[in-house]
Structure formats: structure tokens, C-alpha cells
Amino acid sequence: MQDYESGNERGLVYGYVLNGRGGARRIQRNELDILDLQPEETLWLHWDRGVPEAQQWLRQSSGLNEFACDLLLEEATRPRIVPLSSESLLLFLRGVNLNPNAVPEDMVSLRVYVEAQRVFSIRLRPLKAAAEIQEDLEAGVGAENARALILQLATYMTSRVDTLVVELAEQLDEIEERVEADETDLPEHNLILGLRRRVASLKRYLAPQREIYSDLLRQKPAWLVAEGDAEYWSELHNSLTRNLEELELMRERVSFLQEVEQRSVAERTNRTMYLLAIITGFFLPMSFVTGLLGMNVGGIPGSDFSLGFVVACAGILLIALFQWWLFRRLRWL
């Protein structure tokens, strides 16, 4: 299976020391204990939460307290920001799942510990945004410090959301165009339910993630959100707001398609019941006459008459013609 992140060394997917100029040097797991950061340098470690050695390092060698470690390693998370002190915080973000055979809206969780010179990001499944940051650092055009690293990470994750929302909107546009051209050309019921489920799944994580960007803009920690970065965080907030508005509109559009589907089913049911009522009403009098004449008792009119059968058939035909005329006059046919 293709993995966006490689080089997993006892839980360390990769580690870099940012040089403050857009470049970085890669470090190995055994270099962490002897690492001496310079004032302009920043350490970024990207860990795999599923590897026991990564959890062990985080609890024993990272310098984080038990509370922070428990949050970073918990099974279920939602997007949020957790201040730890005036100089550090935890970020819980969600990104689009671009792994092979994965459902994109089954969003990947990324937990991040941030302080002025250290960034620890922890994932369970590969995340394309983190791989792109690695590529930028290798090319010498990456983040210069922890502040820029977090901003780039949020930007890459948000851009993937934009792409997914556009794809869902285009799929919905195609369905609506077919329905407008022919209301009988309705999509499969499971397809409509699938669209609604995907929209709801995205909204579940995007709404709290938007609040993270809003909180960062309001609080503006000097070491994380500088004045020059505020407009970028504001644009990320606006982007998620736009996506959430589009998802809300898509939910309404899916509801409209479900109403069209329900109306179509109700119309077919009504037509079937109407036809059944007409057939029943048409044949009920004739069934009564034939049942009456078919009784094996004495005294049936016309039993001794040679043309009795012909007269009975003619009577039934007259009843049928009268019913047809009556139904036409009442506009039932």
C-alpha cells in the first residue's frame, strides 16, 4: 500500500531541524537525546501513534506532562485547541483521508504539540499534508519556524477540504441536471443517502476546526500567531466558513432530491391504487350478477327460457357499458 510518509524508525516517521531559512536537516531517532537546538532552529518530529516505541518516547523522553501525553494518545478526538501554558498548546486537526481505498470524508486525525522551538505531530494514518511539508523542507522552501510550520500544515489540510467539497458539489450538480431534464430519472436511493452521509461527516469535523482558527485569531499567542500571519489564519477561517455554507446548501439540495424521490414513489403508489379501485369498481357489479345467476337453486329467472343465457350476457354487457359511461362522465377514466 502506498504511504505518503516513509522512513518509519521505531515510530518516528521523520524528524527535521528547521534552520530558520526555509530549509532543514533530517535527524534520526538516536540523535534526539544529544540534540542541541540553536536559537534560530526549530525541531519538528512526526510520530506514528500506532507504534509502542513512539508512545514510550512521548511519555518518557519528550518532557511533556502526563495530561498532555494522555490527550495526544487518546483514541477519539475532535478538532480543538488546548492551551497548556503561555508558551505551549495542543492542536487537534482533521484532514481529508487520501489513502488508497479510503473514504475521503473519513477524515484523518492529526494531534500537534506546539511551542516556540518544538513541534510534535502525531498521526495514526498517513497524512498528505505532512508529506507536502516534508517535500518543501527538502526543497529548501519550507517553514522557517514553528509558527510558519503550523500555518503551512493548516493551509495544506484546508486546501484538501476545498477540493473534496468541489467534487461533491459537481456530483450533486450532475444529479440535479438529470432530474430537471426528466423527473423520472432519479438516482439510486443509496446514492442519495451516501451523499447526505458524506456531507454530514464533513460538517461534523469542519465546524469545530473553523473555531480553532477563530480562537487563534482572537487570542493571538505572540509566539504562534504574529501580526503578519493573522490575515492567513483569517483566510483559512473564511475558507472553512465558505465550505460549511456550501455543505449546508448541499444538505438542502439532497433533501430536495429525497422529496422528489418520495413524491415520485407516492405518485406511483397512488396510480396503482387508483387503477386497482377502478378495476374493482368495474367488475364488482358483474361479479354480483354472475354470482347470483350461478347459484344452484330453483327459481332462477330465465332458467326455462331457451335464450336465457344470451339475455344474461346482454344484461352484463349493458351493465359494463353503463359503468364505462358513468366513469367517463365522472372523469374517473
TITILUM-7723 format. One record per residue: residue in one letter; z, y, x of N, C-alpha, C in turn. Coordinates in steps of 0.001 Angstrom, whole numbers, padded with zeros to 6 digits, always signed. Layout:
<nodes>
aZYXZYXZYX...
</nodes>
This chain:
<nodes>
m+000000-001192+000843+000000+000000+000000+000000+001242+000878q-000840+002203+000532-000911+003435+001279+000389+004193+001140d+000872+004750+002252+002100+005529+002265+001783+006884+002859y+002140+007948+002151+001879+009285+002641+002750+009608+003855e+003838+008871+004045+004754+009125+005138+004875+007848+005960s+004736+007976+007244+004748+006802+008102+005786+006997+009208g+005906+005970+010040+006813+006072+011170+008277+005928+010779n+008583+005164+009752+009946+004996+009296+010758+004270+010367e+011737+004967+010953+012547+004419+012033+013995+004331+011580r+014389+003139+011108+015750+002934+010602+016124+003993+009575g+015194+004267+008673+015464+005213+007605+014981+006616+007869l+014723+006971+009126+014197+008293+009437+012674+008234+009333v+012141+008784+008261+010689+008769+008065+010019+009566+009179y+010508+010773+009380+010156+011561+010556+011119+012721+010701g+011219+013203+011937+012077+014341+012224+011356+015315+013132y+011585+016611+012899+010942+017658+013693+011946+018743+014035v+011735+019329+015192+012438+020545+015578+011436+021680+015530l+011580+022584+014575+010664+023705+014413+010928+024731+015503n+009875+025240+016105+010041+026160+017244+010077+027632+016844g+009975+027917+015553+010029+029302+015103+008704+030023+015151r+007642+029328+015534+006318+029957+015624+005255+029171+014849g+005683+028282+013948+004742+027501+013152+004502+026106+013681g+004933+025834+014875+004772+024507+015455+006087+023760+015482a+006066+022542+016003+007277+021731+016055+007063+020574+017011r+008152+020041+017494+008080+018810+018298+008779+017698+017537r+008194+016536+017610+008744+015405+016867+009858+014762+017670i+010903+014327+016977+012019+013673+017643+012259+012312+017005q+012882+011428+017753+013182+010082+017297+014642+009971+016874r+014967+008868+016256+016315+008657+015744+017352+008691+016874n+017028+008120+018016+018010+008043+019110+018231+009375+019816e+017446+010410+019468+017621+011728+020081+018570+012614+019285l+018956+012195+018105+019752+013073+017245+021123+013371+017831d+021742+012376+018490+023097+012565+018997+023151+013530+020168i+022050+013671+020877+022054+014545+022067+021244+015818+021841l+020868+016063+020624+020023+017213+020329+020834+018508+020429d+020254+019495+021103+020889+020810+021250+019897+021862+020773l+020138+022393+019580+019207+023355+018999+019380+024732+019635q+018260+025368+019916+018262+026750+020377+018348+027681+019167p+018741+028947+019358+018918+029862+018225+017674+030016+017357e+016492+029926+017956+015263+030118+017173+014738+028814+016581e+015402+027698+016840+014907+026397+016394+015593+025961+015090t+014894+025084+014371+015401+024523+013119+015121+023026+013101l+016089+022243+012692+015944+020791+012619+015578+020388+011197w+014515+019586+011084+014142+019017+009790+014085+017499+009924l+014921+016814+009127+014944+015357+009103+014583+014885+007698h+013626+013973+007619+013170+013442+006334+013552+011973+006281w+014480+011633+005376+015077+010305+005334+014593+009503+004128d+014647+008181+004285+014355+007251+003191+015688+006750+002639r+015997+007136+001406+017288+006795+000809+017463+005295+000616g+016362+004561+000529+016459+003135+000289+016854+002323+001506v+016943+002929+002684+017299+002211+003917+018790+002396+004191p+019553+001328+004307+021007+001452+004514+021367+002281+005742e+020559+002181+006826+020876+002952+008034+020802+004454+007784a+019909+004870+006887+019809+006292+006561+021069+006752+005833q+021541+005958+004885+022757+006307+004170+023954+006340+005115q+023986+005396+006054+025089+005343+007016+025096+006591+007901w+023916+006996+008379+023850+008194+009228+024296+009428+008453l+023857+009519+007207+024190+010694+006403+025701+010804+006208r+026375+009699+005985+027810+009735+005726+028633+009872+007004q+028138+009339+008108+028963+009274+009312+028577+010286+010392s+027310+010672+010456+026869+011491+011583+026269+012828+011206s+026033+013089+009912+025357+014329+009522+026274+015538+009522g+027591+015307+009410+028523+016412+009312+028736+016893+007894l+028100+016260+006914+028277+016644+005511+029527+015989+004948n+030158+016662+003997+031348+016084+003391+030966+015003+002390e+031971+014301+001907+031730+013163+001014+031073+013598-000289f+031473+014765-000798+030901+015266-002041+029400+015465-001911a+028963+016120-000831+027535+016360-000618+026782+015054-000444c+027349+014108+000288+026681+012818+000505+026535+012041-000799d+027574+012065-001613+027505+011357-002903+026386+011924-003772l+026240+013251-003792+025187+013858-004592+023801+013515-004048l+023656+013543-002750+022358+013268-002147+021935+011812-002336l+022895+010914-002484+022582+009486-002561+022721+008912-003960e+023049+009750-004954+023225+009216-006298+021893+008713-006839e+021974+007774-007783+020780+007111-008282+019921+008030-009147a+020534+008683-010117+019780+009513-011056+020100+010991-010809t+019064+011805-010767+019247+013234-010557+018352+014010-011517r+018652+015271-011656+017795+016200-012377+017644+017437-011502p+016541+018176-011643+016365+019374-010817+017508+020364-011017r+018131+020747-009910+019216+021718-009973+019526+022215-008568i+020338+023245-008496+020788+023792-007226+022308+023734-007202v+022871+023260-006088+024323+023105-005956+024772+023847-004700p+025363+025022-004823+025893+025721-003644+027087+024957-003068l+027087+024777-001762+028202+024115-001090+029123+025120-000414s+028532+026157+000127+029280+027236+000766+028371+028453+000803s+028815+029500+001461+027986+030698+001566+026801+030492+002488e+026814+029401+003259+025758+029169+004244+025004+027863+004028s+025238+027153+002939+024551+025879+002713+024490+025584+001226l+023515+024780+000844+023374+024375-000549+022543+023103-000636l+022569+022494-001826+021756+021323-002115+020700+021706-003142l+019483+021209-002931+018390+021400-003882+017916+020028-004343f+017767+019878-005646+017222+018650-006209+015925+019016-006915l+014806+018538-006378+013490+018905-006881+012749+017658-007361r+011702+017891-008131+010840+016804-008604+009397+017145-008303g+008642+016135-007853+007230+016316-007557+006394+015258-008251v+005114+015554-008422+004191+014625-009079+004065+013359-008234n+004097+012222-008905+004009+010928-008226+002541+010586-007976l+002097+010731-006718+000709+010452-006358+000557+009133-005618n+001567+008285-005663+001468+006988-005001+000516+006072-005761p-000140+005140-005063-001096+004233-005717-000444+003467-006865n-001219+003354-007971-000801+002610-009165+000439+003204-009836a+000741+004458-009521+001906+005109-010130+001455+006026-011255v+002371+006293-012162+002121+007239-013247+002496+008627-012732p+001554+009584-012686+001840+010888-012077+003047+011598-012663e+003208+011529-014003+004320+012247-014618+005664+011564-014407d+005659+010352-013825+006903+009710-013404+007300+010368-012083m+007874+011530-012171+007976+012428-011023+008949+011906-009968v+008566+012140-008700+009344+011681-007560+010483+012658-007298s+011662+012116-007061+012831+012948-006786+012932+013243-005295l+013251+014490-004963+013494+014896-003580+014819+015648-003536r+015731+015166-002702+017037+015812-002553+017046+016498-001186v+017501+017737-001130+017415+018522+000105+018747+019203+000369y+019236+019021+001599+020372+019806+002089+019809+020896+002986v+020243+022141+002747+019685+023279+003477+020809+024133+004036e+020681+024469+005303+021488+025514+005917+020582+026275+006880a+021098+027242+007571+020257+028154+008344+019394+027442+009379q+019932+026409+010044+019186+025748+011120+018988+024260+010893r+019370+023762+009747+019187+022341+009481+018692+022130+008054v+017734+021206+007917+017219+020806+006610+017128+019287+006603f+017837+018652+005670+017749+017208+005484+017113+016962+004124s+015947+016330+004112+015304+015957+002850+015362+014442+002704i+015651+013994+001493+015879+012569+001234+015040+012145+000045r+014282+011094+000240+013428+010578-000830+013591+009069-000937l+013160+008527-002091+013113+007084-002276+011673+006593-002247r+010773+007381-002812+009356+007056-002802+008591+008121-002023p+007468+007760-001398+006698+008739-000625+006305+009951-001455l+006316+011112-000799+006017+012371-001457+004927+013088-000674k+003822+013383-001356+002685+014012-000711+003025+015385-000139a+003870+016148-000817+004215+017494-000353+004870+017448+001023a+005772+016486+001239+006420+016374+002543+005415+015994+003625a+004463+015134+003288+003433+014749+004253+002559+015937+004631e+002290+016829+003681+001477+018010+003976+002217+018975+004892i+003512+019091+004727+004298+019930+005635+004249+019353+007047q+004335+018032+007141+004222+017385+008447+002879+017709+009089e+001796+017641+008311+000465+017939+008854+000370+019391+009335d+000981+020302+008592+000965+021708+009002+001713+021899+010320l+002849+021236+010454+003620+021357+011696+002853+020783+012875e+002202+019645+012662+001416+019042+013735+000257+019943+014143a-000289+020702+013171-001410+021599+013462-000955+022948+013997g+000359+023182+014043+000866+024450+014552+000823+025594+013571v+000631+025293+012280+000556+026351+011257+001611+026103+010176g+002708+025472+010546+003726+025120+009563+004798+026171+009418a+005918+025745+008848+007039+026652+008598+007685+027059+009911e+008232+028270+009916+008869+028794+011122+010374+028543+011135n+010959+028404+009958+012414+028225+009876+012748+027491+008585a+014045+027337+008329+014473+026611+007129+014015+027319+005862r+014077+028642+005856+013668+029405+004678+012206+029143+004334a+011339+029224+005336+009915+029001+005110+009629+027539+004778l+010415+026621+005342+010212+025193+005069+010483+024873+003602i+011571+025389+003058+011893+025144+001653+010858+025789+000746l+010407+026991+001102+009396+027666+000294+008087+026882+000286q+007675+026370+001446+006448+025567+001507+006593+024291+000696l+007742+023660+000806+007977+022418+000067+007865+022669-001440a+008494+023732-001932+008428+024060-003355+007002+024418-003772t+006281+025105-002896+004908+025509-003212+003997+024300-003353y+004079+023371-002410+003232+022177-002470+003556+021326-003704m+004826+021222-004026+005200+020412-005184+004737+021066-006484t+004804+022386-006556+004368+023081-007763+002858+023022-007939s+002115+023084-006824+000652+023033-006926+000185+021708-007499r+000889+020620-007212+000534+019318-007771+000751+019312-009291v+001766+020025-009740+002018+020124-011181+000864+020854-011853d+000396+021945-011240-000744+022686-011795-001933+021762-012023t-002235+020949-011026-003385+020045-011120-003212+019038-012250l-002015+018465-012376-001769+017460-013410-001860+018071-014806v-001305+019269-014990-001350+019922-016299-002795+020232-016687v-003595+020680-015718-005011+020963-016000-005731+019687-016428e-005462+018566-015760-006103+017300-016116-005720+016875-017532l-004450+017020-017886-004026+016662-019241-004685+017565-020278a-004791+018868-019968-005416+019802-020907-006894+019471-021107e-007591+019108-020031-009002+018754-020148-009189+017482-020966q-008313+016515-020776-008390+015286-021569-008175+015584-023046l-007233+016464-023340-006964+016828-024732-008122+017629-025323d-008738+018494-024507-009905+019266-024980-011037+018328-025403e-011282+017301-024603-012351+016346-024911-012082+015621-026224i-010830+015227-026450-010485+014531-027695-010676+015454-028892e-010220+016698-028758-010332+017647-029871-011794+017959-030194e-012638+018051-029182-014057+018314-029425-014693+017181-030219r-014326+015943-029908-014868+014810-030659-014382+014827-032106v-013115+015168-032302-012562+015191-033664-013189+016320-034472e-013404+017482-033844-014035+018595-034553-015467+018265-034957a-016163+017510-034102-017529+017121-034433-017566+016064-035534d-016578+015194-035553-016534+014126-036556-015079+013706-036728e-014489+014071-037871-013071+013774-038094-012789+012280-038174t-013825+011489-038380-013617+010037-038411-013564+009441-037008d-013991+010234-036008-013988+009752-034622-012642+010066-033980l-011605+009414-034468-010260+009654-033968-009974+008768-032760p-009177+009281-031794-008814+008444-030644-007850+007346-031060e-007661+006388-030183-006721+005307-030468-005306+005875-030602h-004550+005242-031464-003180+005706-031711-002349+005679-030431n-002524+004638-029619-001754+004527-028381-002102+005644-027399l-003359+006104-027420-003763+007200-026534-003039+008487-026912i-002947+008779-028202-002251+009984-028652-000769+009904-028297l-000155+008742-028540+001252+008579-028184+001460+008713-026680g+000520+008179-025896+000622+008293-024451+000572+009738-023981l-000315+010535-024574-000394+011950-024219+000912+012670-024544r+001447+012392-025713+002696+013059-026098+003836+012649-025174r+003863+011396-024794+004917+010922-023895+004788+011568-022514r+003570+011736-022031+003353+012361-020724+003770+013829-020742v+003436+014511-021820+003822+015925-021936+005347+016055-021959a+006007+015200-022737+007469+015266-022830+008120+014953-021489s+007555+013995-020751+008115+013626-019454+008019+014778-018461l+006900+015486-018466+006754+016635-017562+007720+017758-017935k+007829+018051-019226+008718+019126-019652+010166+018821-019291r+010514+017558-019294+011898+017167-019009+012345+017659-017636y+011442+017621-016654+011815+017999-015294+011392+019415-014916l+010313+019897-015505+009816+021215-015106+010716+022340-015601a+011296+022190-016787+012149+023254-017323+013353+023531-016419p+014135+022506-016023+015254+022803-015106+014784+023214-013714q+013612+022724-013280+013123+023134-011957+012749+024618-011956r+012235+025110-013067+011950+026538-013167+013229+027349-013037e+014322+026840-013588+015588+027557-013494+016087+027627-012059i+015737+026634-011236+016122+026682-009823+015518+027923-009170y+014226+028137-009389+013568+029295-008788+014147+030591-009331s+014504+030594-010612+015114+031781-011196+016479+032061-010569d+017274+030994-010358+018591+031170-009733+018466+031684-008309l+017484+031174-007574+017289+031643-006201+016908+033118-006177l+016102+033535-007150+015710+034939-007205+016901+035828-007550r+017770+035344-008435+018918+036163-008842+019971+036225-007747q+020274+035080-007155+021338+035035-006159+020861+035528-004791k+019622+035155-004440+019005+035580-003189+019942+035400-001978p+020270+034155-001601+021027+033990-000354+020224+034568+000805a+020850+035415+001585+020133+036135+002642+019492+035181+003651w+020135+034042+003878+019606+033121+004871+018513+032216+004300l+018343+032213+002968+017336+031348+002346+016211+032133+001674v+016539+033202+000975+015523+033985+000269+015567+035414+000795a+014669+035731+001700+014580+037085+002228+013773+037951+001274e+013795+039261+001514+013072+040182+000638+011583+039854+000583g+011010+039488+001718+009583+039187+001744+009209+037907+001033d+010216+037025+000827+009943+035746+000165+010140+035817-001340a+010799+036862-001832+011157+036930-003247+009918+036862-004138e+008854+037522-003717+007651+037515-004549+007014+036140-004610y+007146+035352-003546+006598+033988-003572+007415+033100-004517w+008743+033226-004466+009572+032467-005399+009306+032907-006832s+009076+034213-007016+008752+034715-008346+007441+034120-008853e+006460+033993-007965+005185+033415-008366+005332+031932-008710l+006174+031212-007975+006439+029809-008316+007109+029712-009687h+008041+030619-009941+008700+030647-011256+007679+030916-012351n+006787+031872-012124+005755+032198-013117+004791+031036-013314s+004492+030322-012223+003578+029183-012327+004175+028088-013201l+005455+027774-012988+006090+026756-013819+006238+027233-015261t+006492+028533-015445+006567+029073-016803+005227+028901-017516r+004151+029191-016803+002811+029027-017384+002542+027569-017728n+002945+026664-016834+002733+025242-017092+003557+024767-018288l+004785+025252-018398+005629+024862-019525+005055+025389-020837e+004519+026600-020818+003886+027134-022022+002652+026315-022401e+001900+025905-021386+000720+025078-021651+001135+023713-022191l+002208+023148-021658+002692+021858-022152+003199+021972-023584e+003844+023087-023914+004304+023291-025285+003112+023387-026231l+002070+024099-025792+000859+024185-026608+000212+022812-026756m+000198+022033-025682-000372+020693-025746+000422+019805-026704r+001733+019979-026727+002538+019192-027667+002146+019512-029102e+001905+020797-029384+001473+021181-030728+000083+020615-031039r-000791+020621-030043-002134+020096-030260-002102+018588-030506v-001246+017883-029773-001100+016444-030001-000527+016188-031393s+000425+017026-031822+000980+016878-033173-000105+017083-034226f-001011+018042-033976-002116+018258-034910-003014+017027-034979l-003305+016412-033830-004123+015194-033833-003423+014073-034595q-002113+013988-034457-001380+012964-035203-001437+013243-036705e-001382+014526-037076-001504+014864-038500-002886+014506-039030v-003921+014758-038234-005281+014381-038643-005382+012876-038810e-004773+012148-037878-004791+010689-037958-004059+010206-039208q-002892+010780-039475-002127+010380-040655-002873+010725-041941r-003533+011895-041961-004301+012275-043143-005469+011337-043364s-006115+010925-042274-007239+010004-042392-006777+008650-042929v-005639+008174-042423-005105+006894-042905-004717+007009-044380a-004093+008140-044756-003689+008329-046154-004906+008394-047067e-005983+009054-046619-007195+009140-047435-007828+007769-047628r-007867+006980-046559-008418+005621-046695-007576+004783-047649t-006267+004920-047549-005379+004172-048448-005570+004608-049891n-005701+005923-050104-005892+006434-051471-007220+005967-052069r-008269+005973-051227-009573+005497-051714-009513+004026-052088t-008826+003256-051274-008702+001823-051567-007921+001587-052855m-006803+002298-053004-006004+002140-054222-006768+002634-055452y-007536+003713-055298-008322+004250-056408-009375+003234-056860l-010072+002647-055853-011090+001653-056187-010464+000433-056855l-009300+000045-056370-008614-001096-056965-008206-000794-058411a-007748+000429-058668-007357+000800-060034-008560+000806-060966i-009723+001306-060484-010938+001322-061298-011362-000096-061650i-011366-000968-060647-011790-002354-060887-010839-003035-061880t-009535-002781-061671-008564-003394-062591-008748-002886-064013g-008909-001540-064160-009100-000972-065488-010402-001409-066137f-011433-001659-065326-012736-002056-065854-012706-003485-066396f-012052-004371-065679-012093-005779-066070-010930-006196-066967l-009924-005369-067113-008777-005777-067930-009141-006015-069399p-009878-005107-070086-010239-005403-071498-011108-006644-071639m-012066-006818-070738-012931-008002-070822-012142-009271-070556s-011169-009190-069660-010325-010364-069401-009508-010705-070632f-009068-009647-071327-008302-009899-072555-009165-010607-073603v-010406-010137-073782-011300-010730-074782-011620-012174-074419t-011994-012399-073165-012347-013774-072751-011142-014697-072842g-009955-014160-072524-008749-014985-072648-008451-015316-074095l-008676-014326-074970-008427-014560-076396-009378-015602-076961l-010663-015472-076620-011647-016416-077136-011552-017784-076483g-010918-017847-075367-010842-019132-074669-009647-019970-075069m-008802-019468-075983-007634-020249-076398-008077-021469-077212n-007478-022596-076935-007836-023853-077607-006994-024010-078884v-007232-023128-079843-006535-023192-081135-007567-023059-082244g-007199-023454-083412-008113-023345-084537-008185-021930-085094g-009258-021640-085826-009386-020351-086478-009997-019267-085627i-010581-019596-084455-011213-018576-083619-012463-018093-084325p-012613-016785-084486-013799-016273-085204-015091-016673-084495g-016066-017125-085323-017382-017469-084796-017483-018842-084205s-016428-019656-084327-016486-020995-083723-017477-021893-084456d-017712-021641-085760-018653-022445-086519-020020-021794-086637f-020180-020635-086015-021439-019893-086099-022310-020255-084915s-023586-020560-085158-024466-021026-084079-024702-019957-083015l-024655-018683-083401-024870-017595-082439-023553-016935-082010g-022459-017655-082220-021156-017082-081875-021032-016714-080400f-021555-017599-079536-021458-017332-078090-022230-016083-077706v-023438-015949-078296-024269-014775-077984-023594-013501-078465v-022996-013565-079641-022305-012384-080176-021109-012008-079287a-020373-013013-078831-019220-012749-077959-019664-012074-076653c-020759-012587-076056-021283-011985-074811-021732-010551-075054a-022397-010329-076209-022856-008984-076527-021671-008042-076709g-020607-008537-077357-019407-007713-077535-018788-007319-076201i-018711-008283-075297-018159-007990-073961-019031-006973-073228l-020364-007115-073361-021274-006166-072722-021094-004766-073288l-020912-004682-074602-020695-003375-075230-019394-002734-074741i-018368-003556-074613-017099-003033-074082-017287-002484-072665a-018061-003247-071833-018310-002818-070458-019085-001504-070427l-020114-001379-071291-020896-000146-071343-020051+001030-071815f-019194+000763-072804-018327+001830-073280-017361+002286-072179q-016800+001360-071438-015906+001731-070333-016644+002535-069272w-017865+002106-068956-018642+002853-067948-018889+004278-068420w-019247+004429-069728-019483+005783-070259-018202+006618-070240l-017087+005990-070609-015815+006702-070646-015377+007124-069246f-015513+006234-068229-015115+006568-066858-015979+007692-066290r-017298+007653-066667-018186+008724-066198-017802+010058-066847r-017446+010015-068121-017099+011252-068810-015791+011836-068251l-014862+010950-067899-013600+011392-067307-013725+011668-065809r-014944+011461-065243-015232+011696-063830-014385+010810-062922w-014149+009616-063393-013495+008649-062551-014515+007886-061695l-015773+007969-062080-016840+007299-061320-017851+008350-060873
</nodes>
